[in-house]
Amino acid sequence: MSVLEKFAFGEQSKPATGKKECLIWDREHETMPRSALEKLQLERLQKVVERCYNKVPFYHQQMDALGIRPEDIKTLADVSKLPFTTKHDLRDNYPFAMFAEPMRNVARLHASSGTTGKPVVGGYTKNDLNTWSELMARVITAAGVTPDDIVCNSFGYGLFTGGMGFHYGAERIGATIVPVSGGQSKRQVMLWQDFGATVLSSTPSYACVLAEQAEESGVNPVKDLKLRIALVGAEPCTPQMRAEIEKKLNVEVFDTYGLTELMGPGVGLECPYHDGLHICEDHFLMETIDPESGEVLPPGSEGELVLTSLTKEAFPLLRFRTRDRTRINQEPCTCGRTHARLQKIDGRTDDMLIIKGVNVFPTQIETVILSLPQFEPQYVIVVDRSSNFLDDMEILVECTHDVHEAGEGAMEEARKKLAHELHQVLGLNTRIKVVAPKTLQRSEGKAKRVVDLREMSK
Ligand SMILES: [Zn+2]
């Protein structure tokens, strides 16, 4: 399983229709004509390549091996001549060998959780921190947040980029920030009420937990809460999760995109038209590649997203392979932003499970579970290797209170229905165990949906 703290994104909901009010934080850069934007990108690309070549031994060696010098970058398309960076390269250079600045110029360090192996370490100069706050201000403003809002930030504070990323962004736009962090869900719901919070920021799975808690505390979101916006990120938000959060908390959900390797949240944002994630193209150069051959694909084709940081000082990255599958949409957006959008992700390339030779994405399973009214949005996928050395999968899923009350017959009925639906989608018979509501462990940050026992049984 991936250890990256990713502000990954799921399928977007249907585009909104009708004219909407669209707030834009940095109109000069976010609505730049394409030609001016590309000119700025090229200038910044040339600078960052020179910087990497001269200051990061890893890039110096890689570029020498490919026979590429900084001055060979004459057009944006020349980016394809540069070497890729993978998460293995980052691990090999742990913790600081990819930094382009001496430690005395590094103002802050963040890191991914690194549950397996070494974490990814991100370093920031003072300028990097300023850029980060600016980009987070764009993200938060795009959702319609203003200085009049009270933002309860439930992203974890600490080494994880989520908490501080949203914190400084909200502060930058002048909103009131409540650094509540993850955990103590009951208290969080109480604070929403007492403080009159209008905005919630959290992982989508924790937002679902908080919504469940609100329900349990007998809080009516329309009468008792002033929440109007939920900013989510760090894991995929499926349309079903989005609908669940919107319905139970009476909010409009805005997805975000980012990765620890690239800065944390702040790489991509969702505007009120909800039709893909605008990437801050003045700071990040996007490509999609064929994940097998590494060939650059023409715009609009589906492939693996590759990102180059254009302005980062401490920890610049050239052609970082995100493992996210996407399509880039360069069509201008109704919101006025000219920055291209990432569209419809089927899942991360490294999140994919191969069960009995069939490719399975956890988000496919989630979509089916959330489409059936008999189930709560709480499940765990346990992957194991059975005695005949074939990978095997069992899904533990909570039924609703009503189904549980109705007894074993109803639970078996629900299990059969889910098995049937999953077979339709995956073409695979899956073992399913239906459990009582509130029996699976809740997460206070990113939900752990897949438990892989294969590593242990090797
Ligand atoms: Zn837009």
Residues whose N, C-alpha, C, O or C-beta is under 5 A from the ligand:
A	BS01	ZN	C271 Y273 C333 C335 R337
